[in-house]
Amino acid sequence: MANPNDKQLLSQIASNQKKQRVGFILTPILFIISMGIIMAGISAIQSGNTVPGICIILVGVAGIVLSAKYLERISDQKNKMKDLVGQSVVREILSERISVEQYIPNQYFNKDFLEHCGVLPNYDRCGGSDYISGTYRGVPITYCDLHLEVEQESTDSDGNTTTSYYTVFRGPVINLALRQPLNGYVRIRERKNSRKEKGFFSGIINGAADLFNIDRNTIETENAQFNQQFKVDTSDPQLAFYILAPQFMEHIMQADMIVNGYTNIEFNQDIVTLALNNGTDAFELGKYKKNDHFLDEARQRFRYELNSILSIVDEMLTKENLF
């Protein structure tokens, strides 16, 4: 099926976002009304009107079920929107720089990879989008935007326990295939940086350092600035020094300046993983604005985001003996 033209696409975007807005308004209202109906039913039963009370409670329960259905519908509408924009707009932008083999807007890396990646923190809940696989500058590449959260329980003075989630990672994860597998691993993690402890990072990084699968096989390089900024764990010090040549360490620090967040890199067997904890979620359309340039502005933003991501990859690909 051919992609819609811009006029058709804008019409579908407007319709989809309108449905989402209606759902966001109706769902909490319906839930509150339903809870009120249930409380009225309980009051009726306590007053001796058992049968009417039960009927009233059933109406309230039906309302709660309906509000849950509305929530599911909102999620479904968001997924449809993501897929529509992804296949109609984002894929076109990606193809300008990458030979795209597969692009799935609502998918991310499988959990087996996430759980075994040494430079991602442990997590209790995960989400993501924009799974991409293809080839860039002759190197196989996969990508996704990832969001990892950990669960935190708190108990108030009355003994009531509440569960909340806080972010430990949000940003792009990129895999690059090596020309030949390495016999071991090298993990480069950025140390906590007071310059970056503002806004998003003040919440995301607190506690996150202890959630990494930290090894004790640490080394230091001859570059004092690199050592101050990054921690290196490795299965083989000789392998680490082979990878971390002086010029390549400069490229890693240059890549970190582009990231505008925390840079973590793992060389492991046949892939290099870049986990860029910068609080971003690329290729998101945002709220529709009624103007003729909305899609053009979105395309321009998507190109900027893609170019920023690939400029980081370019710094990695300077290590030509690996790729």
C-alpha positions in Angstrom: 0.0 0.0 0.0 1.4 3.4 -1.0 2.2 6.0 1.7 -0.3 8.8 2.0 0.6 12.2 0.6 1.2 15.1 3.0 -2.4 16.3 2.9 -3.8 12.9 3.7 -1.1 12.3 6.3 -1.9 15.5 8.1 -5.6 14.6 8.1 -4.9 11.2 9.7 -2.5 12.8 12.3 -5.2 15.4 13.3 -7.9 12.7 13.6 -5.6 10.4 15.6 -4.5 13.0 18.0 -8.1 14.2 18.5 -9.1 10.7 19.5 -6.2 10.6 21.9 -7.2 13.9 23.5 -10.8 12.8 23.9 -9.6 9.6 25.5 -7.3 11.4 28.0 -10.2 13.6 29.0 -12.9 10.9 29.3 -10.9 8.1 31.0 -10.2 9.9 34.3 -13.7 11.4 34.4 -15.3 8.0 33.8 -13.1 6.4 36.4 -14.0 9.0 39.1 -17.7 8.7 38.3 -17.5 4.9 38.4 -15.8 5.0 41.8 -18.5 7.4 43.0 -21.2 5.0 41.8 -19.5 2.1 43.6 -19.4 4.1 46.8 -23.1 4.9 46.4 -23.8 1.2 45.9 -21.9 0.3 49.1 -23.8 3.0 51.0 -27.2 1.6 49.7 -26.2 -1.9 50.9 -25.3 -0.5 54.3 -28.7 1.2 54.5 -30.4 -2.2 53.9 -31.1 -1.8 50.2 -29.0 -4.8 49.2 -30.3 -5.7 45.7 -30.4 -2.0 44.5 -27.0 -1.5 46.0 -25.5 -4.5 44.2 -26.9 -3.3 40.9 -25.4 0.1 41.5 -22.0 -1.5 42.3 -22.2 -3.5 39.1 -22.8 -0.3 37.1 -19.8 1.2 38.7 -17.6 -1.8 38.0 -18.8 -1.7 34.3 -17.7 1.9 34.2 -14.2 1.0 35.5 -13.9 -1.7 32.9 -14.9 0.8 30.2 -12.3 3.3 31.4 -9.7 0.6 31.2 -10.8 -0.1 27.6 -10.4 3.6 26.9 -6.8 3.4 28.2 -6.1 0.5 25.9 -7.6 2.5 23.0 -5.4 5.5 23.7 -2.3 3.2 23.7 -3.5 1.6 20.4 -4.0 5.1 18.9 -0.5 6.1 19.9 1.0 3.0 18.4 -0.9 3.6 15.2 0.3 7.1 15.0 3.9 6.0 15.6 3.7 3.4 12.9 2.0 5.8 10.4 4.6 8.6 10.9 7.4 6.1 11.0 6.6 4.4 7.8 5.5 7.5 5.9 8.1 10.0 7.1 10.9 8.6 9.3 11.8 5.7 7.1 12.3 8.1 4.2 14.7 10.2 6.3 16.6 7.2 7.5 17.1 6.0 3.9 18.9 9.2 3.0 21.8 8.1 5.2 21.4 4.4 6.0 20.7 1.4 3.8 17.6 0.3 5.8 16.8 -3.4 5.9 14.2 -3.2 8.6 12.4 -0.4 10.5 9.8 -1.1 13.1 8.6 2.1 14.8 7.0 0.4 17.9 9.8 -2.1 18.6 13.1 -2.1 20.4 15.9 -4.6 21.2 14.9 -7.9 22.7 15.1 -8.4 26.5 17.8 -11.0 26.2 20.2 -8.4 24.7 19.2 -5.8 27.3 19.8 -8.2 30.2 23.3 -9.3 28.9 24.5 -5.9 27.8 27.3 -4.9 30.2 26.9 -1.1 29.8 23.2 -1.0 30.5 21.9 -0.7 34.1 19.7 -3.3 35.7 16.0 -2.4 35.4 12.5 -3.5 36.4 10.6 -2.1 33.5 11.6 -1.3 29.9 10.2 0.3 26.8 11.4 1.7 23.6 10.8 2.4 19.9 12.3 2.9 16.5 14.1 -0.4 15.9 16.3 0.0 12.9 18.6 -2.5 11.2 20.7 -1.8 8.1 24.1 -0.8 6.9 25.9 2.5 7.4 29.2 3.2 5.7 29.5 -0.5 4.9 29.1 -1.5 8.6 26.0 -3.4 9.8 24.1 -1.3 12.3 21.1 -1.7 14.6 19.5 1.0 16.6 16.6 1.7 19.0 15.5 4.4 21.5 15.4 2.8 24.9 13.8 3.7 28.3 14.7 1.7 31.4 13.2 2.2 34.9 13.7 0.7 38.3 11.0 0.1 40.8 11.0 1.9 44.2 8.7 1.2 47.1 8.0 3.7 49.8 6.0 3.4 53.0 4.2 6.3 54.7 3.6 6.8 58.4 0.4 4.8 58.3 2.2 1.7 56.9 0.7 2.2 53.4 3.1 1.1 50.6 3.3 2.8 47.2 5.3 1.7 44.2 6.8 4.2 41.8 9.3 4.0 38.9 12.3 6.2 38.2 14.4 6.3 35.1 18.0 4.9 35.0 18.4 5.1 31.2 16.8 7.0 28.4 18.4 7.4 25.0 19.7 5.7 21.9 21.4 2.3 21.9 23.4 1.5 18.8 25.1 -1.8 17.8 27.9 -1.9 15.2 29.2 -5.2 13.8 33.0 -5.8 14.0 34.9 -7.1 11.1 36.3 -10.0 13.3 35.1 -11.1 16.7 37.2 -10.1 19.7 38.4 -12.6 22.2 36.9 -10.9 25.3 35.3 -7.6 26.2 36.2 -3.9 26.9 33.6 -1.8 28.7 33.9 2.0 28.8 31.6 3.8 31.2 31.5 7.5 31.8 32.0 8.5 35.4 29.6 10.7 37.3 30.1 14.3 36.1 29.0 17.3 38.2 28.8 19.4 35.0 26.0 17.0 33.8 24.1 16.8 37.1 21.3 19.1 36.1 17.7 18.7 34.8 17.0 15.3 33.5 20.4 13.9 34.6 19.9 14.9 38.3 17.2 12.3 38.4 18.4 9.7 35.9 21.9 9.2 37.2 21.3 9.2 41.0 21.5 5.5 42.0 22.1 4.4 38.4 25.8 3.8 38.9 25.2 1.1 41.4 22.8 -0.6 39.0 25.5 -1.4 36.4 27.0 -4.8 36.2 30.4 -3.5 37.4 33.5 -5.8 37.1 36.7 -5.3 39.1 39.0 -5.8 36.1 39.7 -2.1 35.7 42.6 -0.5 34.0 43.9 3.0 33.5 45.3 4.4 30.2 48.1 6.9 29.7 45.5 9.6 29.0 44.8 11.3 32.3 41.8 13.2 30.9 40.3 10.0 29.6 40.9 8.3 32.9 39.2 11.1 34.8 36.1 11.0 32.5 35.8 7.2 31.9 36.2 3.9 33.8 37.4 0.9 31.8 36.7 -2.7 32.6 38.1 -5.5 30.5 38.6 -9.2 30.4 42.1 -8.7 28.9 44.2 -5.5 29.5 46.1 -6.2 26.2 42.8 -6.1 24.3 41.8 -2.9 26.0 45.1 -1.2 25.1 44.8 -2.5 21.5 41.4 -0.8 21.2 42.1 2.3 23.2 44.9 3.8 21.1 45.7 7.4 21.9 43.9 8.8 18.9 40.8 6.6 19.4 40.4 7.8 23.0 40.3 11.4 21.6 37.5 10.3 19.2 35.6 8.8 22.2 35.8 12.0 24.1 34.8 13.9 21.0 31.8 11.6 20.6 30.8 12.3 24.2 30.7 16.0 23.5 28.1 15.3 20.7 26.0 13.0 23.0 25.3 15.7 25.5 24.7 13.0 28.1 26.5 9.9 29.5 28.4 7.8 27.0 28.9 4.1 27.7 30.6 1.7 25.2 31.1 -2.0 25.1 33.3 -3.9 22.7 32.2 -7.6 23.2 32.8 -10.5 20.9 31.5 -9.4 17.5 29.7 -6.1 18.3 30.2 -2.7 19.7 27.4 -1.2 21.7 27.0 2.5 22.3 24.5 3.2 25.1 24.0 7.0 25.2 22.1 8.0 28.3 21.1 11.5 27.3 17.3 11.7 28.0 16.3 11.8 24.4 13.7 10.0 22.3 14.3 10.6 18.6 11.9 10.6 15.7 8.9 11.6 17.7 6.3 13.8 15.9 5.0 15.9 18.8 1.7 17.7 19.0 0.1 18.5 15.7 -0.1 22.2 14.9 -2.3 23.5 12.1 0.1 25.0 9.7 1.3 24.0 6.2 4.9 23.5 7.4 4.3 21.1 10.2 5.6 18.0 8.3 8.4 19.9 6.7 9.5 21.0 10.2 9.2 17.5 11.5 11.4 16.2 8.6 14.0 18.8 9.3 14.0 17.8 13.0 14.3 14.1 12.2 17.2 14.8 9.8 19.0 16.8 12.6 18.4 13.9 15.1 19.7 11.3 12.6 22.7 13.3 11.7 23.5 13.8 15.4 23.3 10.1 16.0 25.4 9.2 12.9 28.1 11.8 13.8 28.7 9.8 17.0 28.9 6.6 15.0 31.4 8.3 12.7 33.7 8.9 15.6 33.6 5.1 16.4 34.2 4.2 12.8 37.6 5.9 12.9 38.9 2.7 14.4 39.3 1.2 10.9 41.1 -2.0 12.0 38.0 -3.1 13.8 35.3 -2.3 11.2 
